[in-house]
Amino acid sequence: MRPAHLHSKATMANDPILTFDNVSFAFDDIEVLSNVSFSAQSHESICVVGPNGGGKSTLIKLALGLLQPDKGTITVLGTTPLKARTRIGYMPQFLQYDQRYPVSVLDVALMGRLGNSLFGLYSRKDKEVARHALDEMGVGDLTGRPFGALSGGQRQRVLIARALACEPELLLLDEPTANVDPAVENQLLEILHDLAATITVITVTHDLGFVSQLIDRVICVNRFVKVHPTSEVTGEVIQDIYGGDLKMVRHDHCCSARGHTHERIS
């Protein structure tokens, strides 16, 4: 259970946490998202899936206010994405850094407190919240370790802890399971599901193996957006998203409009 100071702040009862209303966006006149409408409710765990270039990361950047829609409106926590940004935890898909730079695990987690710190000076509360976020992600014993010396799975956990350190009401994670093995991926999935008890969690992934019964809903993105309960993500739905038969990651079966066909593993 999260301590009281990490519980989500109250918004208007029953109001959606995130709403896209008829949103379209284009890069250089090439439409990436078209007439997108959906909403995310409080304490949901949602997975955003779709092919590379289908608009998944663009969707997240629009929600953060990093991009502005060409058409339509986006509401986050009852206000605009820009005004809500300090209430959103975000883990980007790519992190560029010099592995030789001597930054510790705690230093990375504290970056999530930059919007709360005064003149870059971290308070006792900042350090307490950052340490708790690391504990919550199962890496609290690594606070003094160099970030560059961690394994891929440990780095992902620390980066999620950094996103949690701002005490968000909405957590947006772009490919959090990239470069981790299946065992770590399963652990992350369970942690994200537990987090949804107190905040709304939206996870972007290309790995359909990540979609499980621990996820409440699936947002399928390929220029257009369709939203499904997890139980409705069938072979026919997957074919519609990706445009053909697809090898499921880690599960060794193909999904097509005919349903699932299993391969025998020798």
N, C-alpha and C positions, 0 to 999 in steps of 0.2 A: 504494500500500500504506500502511495506517495504521501509525504508529509504535507501538512496544511498549506505551507507556503508554496507548494508546487501544484496545488489543485487549480483547475482552470477557473478564470474569473467569470462571473455571471454575465450573460447577455440576456436579452429579452427572451422570456420563456417561449420555447417551441420555434424560435426564429432559426432559419438555416445558418450554419456557420459560414458557408461559401455558396454563392449563387452566380452562375453564368446565365445571362439572358440574351439569347439570339446574338452571340458573339462571333465575329469573323475577324481574321487576321491574315495579312499577306506580307511576305518578304519580296521586295522588288517586283510587285504585281503578280507574284506567284502565291496563290491562296494556300495557306497552310491549314487553317481551321475555318470551317464554314457553318454559320448558323448554329453555334453550339449553345445548348441550353441544358443545364442540370443543376442540382443543388446537393450539398453535403450537410447532414444533420450533426448535432452534437454527439460526441462519443461514438462515432462511426469509424470503422477501419475499412478503408477503400483502396482498391488497387487500380492503377491506371496502366493499361496494356495496349500494345499496338506495334506495328512494324517500325523499323528505323526510318526516320524522316516523316512519320505519320502525324507528328504534332504533339507528342507527349510532353517533352520538355518545354515547348512553347506554351502549353496549357499552364504549366507550373509558373513560368516566368510572368504570364499575364496575371495569375493569382497574386503574385508578389508585387505587382506594379512595376516590374523591370521592363515590361513591354506594355504598350497601350493598344487596346483593340481598335480596329478600323471601324467596327460597327458593333452595337450592343453595349450592354453594361455588365460590370462585375461588382458584386458586393461581398465584402469579407468582414465578418464580425460586426455587421450592421453599418459599415462605413466603406470608404474606398480602399483599394489595396494599399495605396501609399500611406494612408492614415493608420491602417491596421498593421503595418509592417513590423512594429516593435512587439506585436502580440503573436507573431508567427515564427516558429522555428523552422529553419531551412537547411537541408543538407544538399549541396550541389552534386551533380553527376561527376564532375572532374575537380580535382584539387591540385593546383600547381604550387610546388614549394621546393626549396633546395633541401635535400635530405641531409646535407652537411650542417644546416643551420641548427644550433643547439636549443631547440624548443622542446619543452617537456610536455608530457601528457596533460598535466594540470594547466600549463600555459595555453594549450589548444582549447581545452574546455572553457577556460576563462574568457576566450574570445567571444563566446556567446553572451557575455555580460557587458560588452563594450557600450551598448546603448544605455546601460544602467550606471556605469562607473563615471566618476567625476575626474575630468582631465586625465583619463587613462589610468587612474589609481584605483585598484581593486580594494573593496572594503572586506571586512570579516564576513559579512553576509554573502558577498559575491563568491568568496572562496568556499563558503559552506554550501551554497547552491551548486557550484561547479563540482565539488567533491561528491555531493549526493547524486548528481546526474551521472557521474562516472560509476558510482556504486550501483545505480539503477541499471546500467548497461553491463555490469559484471566486470568492470576494469578498474575498480577503485583501488586495487593493490598496485597499479602501475603508474601512480601519479608522478613519481619522480623519474620515470624512464624517458629516454629520448623518443620523441614521436617517430622519428625516422627509423628506429630500431625495431618497431613493432611489426607483427605479421599483418597480412591484408585484412583478416577478420578483426583483429584488435584495432586497427586504424579505423575501420568502419564503425565500430562501437564507440570509439572516442569522438568521431565526427558527429554521430547521432547525439552523444552526450553534449557536445558543443551546441547543437540545435536545441536541446532540452534546457540548457543553462539559462536561456532567456525567459524561462517559465511560460512557455507558449500556451495558447488556447487551440492553435492549429499547428500541426506538425506536417511539413511537406518534405518528402524524402525522394530524391531523384537517383534511382538505381543503387539503393543501399546494399544490395547483395552482389555488386560487381566484384569480381576477383576474390570471391570467397568460396570455400568448398561446401558441398551439400549439407554437412553436419552443422556448420556455422550458420548457413542460410536458414535451416530449420529453427535454430536457437533464436535468431533475429526475428523470425516470424512470430514466435511465441512471445517475445518481449514486446513487439509492436502491438500484438493483440492485447496484452495486459495494459499497455499505455492507453489504449482506446477506452479504458474504463474511466479515464479522467480527462482526456483531450481527444480531439478529432485527428486521426492519422490518415494521410493520403500518401501512398507509396507508388512511385513510378517504377515499372520493371518491364523488361523484354522477355523475362523468363516466365512462361506460363506455368511452370512447375511451382512457382511461388503462390499461385492462386489456389487457395485451399478453403476449407470450411471455417478457418479462423478469420477469413476476410468476409465482411458483410456484403459489400457490393463491388462490382467490377465496372470500371468506365473504359469502354473500348474506343480507342482513338485512331482514326485513319482518315484525316481531314474532317470527316463528320464524326459525331460522338453518339454512342449508344450506351445506355446504362442497364446492367443486368444484375439481379441477385446472383450470388455465386453459383447456386444450384442450376441456373439457366445457361451457364457457359458450356455448351455442348460442342461437338465436332462441327456442326453446321454453323454455329456462331463463330467459331475460330476460323473456319474457311472464309466466312464473310469478312472478317477483320483483315486477314493476311492474304486473301486472294488465292488460296490454293491449299494443298495438303501440307501439313507442317509436322516436323519431328518435335515432339514434346521434350523439353529439357528434363533429363534425369529419370523420366518414366518409361523410356523405351517403347513408346507406342505412337502411332500416327493418328491424327484426328482429321477426319474429312466429313463431308456431308453425309456419308453412309454410316458414320459413327466411328467407334474406336476399333483399330485392328492392332493386335498385339504381336510383337516379335519375340520369338523364343531366344533366350540368352544361353549360350553354351558355355 
